[in-house]
Amino acid sequence: MFSVTGITHAQGTRAASAESYRQRGDEWQAKGNYGLAIADYNMALVFDPENAQILNNRGIARYRSGDLTVAIEDYSRAIAINPGLAQAIYNRGLARKNIGDQAGALEDFNLALSQDAKLIGAYNNRGLVRTTLGDLVGAMEDFDQVIRMDRNLPEVYNNRGNLFLSAKRYEEAIADYNRAIKCNPHYAPAYLNRGLGLKKLGRADQALADFTKAIEINPGFFEAWYHRGMLHEQQGQFDQAQSDFDQSARLRPELINQISAASKD
């Protein structure tokens, strides 16, 4: 009886130590100090190596620090321990999506949603993956589902607008970009994309205003400089076009040849 009590006490102490390190790791992570967060999660796992939540949290820190492959390993370990941990499955899907494993990401988002049908981020990201894979009908269904769940997410209206834009349904695309901007007037991608839709409809002055607004919000927005330059060029404003192309080249020097060629088309 004594030995059982001793073991129970020791287990309780180890669990408490693991939880203490996990909490401090979470605090470091919230502050953006991922190195210290990972160090604390490492210590937590010394005391509780089969804790799926700690593995998931360390995976998040590794993902945010740019180490996606190792993050996937942490998520996979967490899922092996707790196959029903939808957040870890979803997180692995995000990492797979961002390393280009679209099929693996789709599988994870499907699985995450089978565990938790309210996981709104999984619908949005599955929609993006389906878009990449050419399943535009499925992507539209996913974005529609997100909007039914939450009507205040500008990025989702922007994503759905992009589907309409690619389908040449320009008025519907612009309506979605308008909704995105209403949700967040400082959401630069919606201005850029609305400008592209307006340009397709021949509303060049409005398109120019949108490209300029996107640049004002985010001066580092390469695509906005590039597309404004293209519009200036099409309007015969060659000096202004070249200025915009030069700025886009400064922001993305690896594409300078492509930009120069485009400016001469």
N, C-alpha and C positions, 0 to 999 in steps of 0.2 A: 504493500500500500504506500509506503514511504517513497519507493522508487517511482511509482506511477505519479504521485504528486509532484515529485521532483522533475520528472520529464514534462508534465503538464506546465509547471511553472517556467521551465526553460523554454518550452515552445511559445508560451505567452510572452516571455521577454524578447525572444527573437522576432515574433510578429510585431511587437510594439516598436522595436528598433527599426524594422523594415518600414513600418508606417511612418515613423518619424523622418527617416531619410526620404521617403516618397513625398511627404508633404513639403519638405524643404526643396526637393527637386522640382516640384510643381511651382513653388514660389520663384525659384530661379528661372524656370521656363517662362513664367508670366512676365518676367522682367526682360526677357530676351537673352539671358545669359545661358546659352545652351550647353556650353562646356561644363559649367558647374552643375547644371541640372543633370547631365549625363553622369558626372562623377557621383552625385548623390543617388541616382537610380542604380548605379553599379553597386554601391554599398548596400542599398536596400535589397538587391538581389542576392547578395552574400548571405543575408539573414533569411530571405524567403525566395529561393531561386525559381519556384513554380508559381509565382504570382503573375497572372496574366495581365492585370491592370498596370503593374509596374513596367512590364515588358512593352505594353502598348504605349505608355507615356514616354519611355526611353526611345521608342521608335519615332514618336512625334518629334522629340528633341533632335534626333539624328536626321529626320526628314527636313526639319527647319534649318538645320546647319548645312544642308546640301548633300548629306551622305545617304542617298536614297536606297542604294543596294543593301546597306547594312540595316536601314530602317525596315526594309521588307523582311529581312531575317528576323527582326524583333517581332514584327506583326505576325509572322508565320508561327513563331514559337508561342506567342500569346494565343493564337487560334488553335494550335495543337493542344494546349492546356485547357482552353475553354472555347469549344467550337461554336458556342452561341454568342460570343462577344462581338456583336454587330459592329461596334465602333472600330475594333481592330481590323475586321474584314473590310470595312469602308476605307480605313486609312491605308491598308495595303493596296486597295484599288486605286486610290489617289497616287500613291508612289508608282505603281505599275503604269498608270496613265502617263505620268510625267517622265518615265524612262522610255516611253514609246511602245510599251506592251499593251496595246489597245484591247486585244482579245482577253488577256489576263485581267485587265481592269474591268471589262464588261462582265466577266465571270464573277469577280468579287462584288461588284455593285448589285448584280442579281442576287447573289447569296446574302449580302447584307440586308437587302430589302425583304428577303424571305424571312429574316430574323426580326426585322423591325421595319414595318411598312411606313412608319412616320419619319424615317431618316431622310429628311428633305434634301440634304446635300447629295445623297446617292442618286436621287432622281435627276438633279441638275447635271451632275458629272456623267451619269450614264447617258444623258442626252447629248453631251459634248462628245463622248466616245462614239455613240451611234452616228453622230454627224460625221465624224472622221471616217467611220467605216462605211458611210454611204447609206445608212438606214435612216433616211430623213423623216419617214413616217413615224418610226419609233422615237426618234429624237423629239419630234413635235409633241407626241403623246407625253413624253417625260417633262418637257417644259410646261405644257398645259397643266400637268399634275402639280408641279411646283407652284404655279400661279394659283391653283385652286387652294393650296395649303397656305400660301402666304403671298398676298398681293403687293408687297412692299419691297421686293428684291429687284433692284435695277438691273443686275447682271443677267437675270433670267429673262426679263423682257428684251434685253439686248441680244441674248442668245437666240431667242425665238425670232426676233427681228432679222437676225442674220440668216435664218432659214428662209424667211419670206423674201429677203433680198436675193438669195441665191436662186430662188424659184421665180425671180422677176416679178414678184408680187409687191411692187414698190410702195404703194399706198399703205398696205398692211404692215410692211416693214417700218415705214415712217411712223405709223400709229404706235407700234411697240417701242420705238426709240423715244417717242414723246412720253410714253408711260414711264420709261426708264428715267428720263430727265425729270419728270414730275416727282418720282421717288427720291432722286438725288440729283439736284441741279449741278453738282460738281463731278458728275460721272463722265469723264472725258470720252471713253469709247463710244458712248451713245451719240455724242455730237459728231464724232468722226463718221460713224456708220450712217447716221441720218443724213450727213452731208453727201455720202456716196449715193444714197437713195434719191436725194433731191437732184443730184447731178444727173442721174439716169433719167429723171423726169424733165430735164432741161431747165431746172430752176437754179441756174449757176450762181446768182448773187446770194441766194439763201445757202447754197452749199458752201460757198466761200466763207460766209459768216460762221457756219458750223465748224469748218476746219480751223478757222481762227480762234473760235471759242475753245476748241479742244486743246490748241496750243497754249492759250492763256491759262487754262486749268493745269496742264501738264507740259511745260516747256521741253521736256525730254521725250515727248511722244513722237518718235521717228515717223510713224505712218502718217500722222497728221501733217507734218512738214512736207512729206513726199507728195501726198495727194493734193495739198494746196498748191505745191509747185506744178503739178500736172495740170491743175485747173488754170493757173496763171498762164501756163504755156499755151493751152488751148484757146485762151482769150487773147493771145498775142502779146502778153505782158512778160516779155522774155527776161528782162532784168530781175523782176520780182520772182519769176520762176527759178532763175539760176540761184538767187539768194536762198530760196527755200530748199533747192536741191543740195546746195553747199551745206546748209545746216543739217539736213538729213544725213549727209555723208559724214559730218563731224560726229553725229550721234551713233551712226552705224558704219564705221569706216570699212568694214569687211564687205560692204555692198556698194562701194563707191563706183566700181565699173558698171554694175547693173544700173545704178542711178544715172550715170552719165549717158549710157546707151538709151535709157528711157527718155531722157530729156531731149534727145535728138530725133525721136520717132515722129 
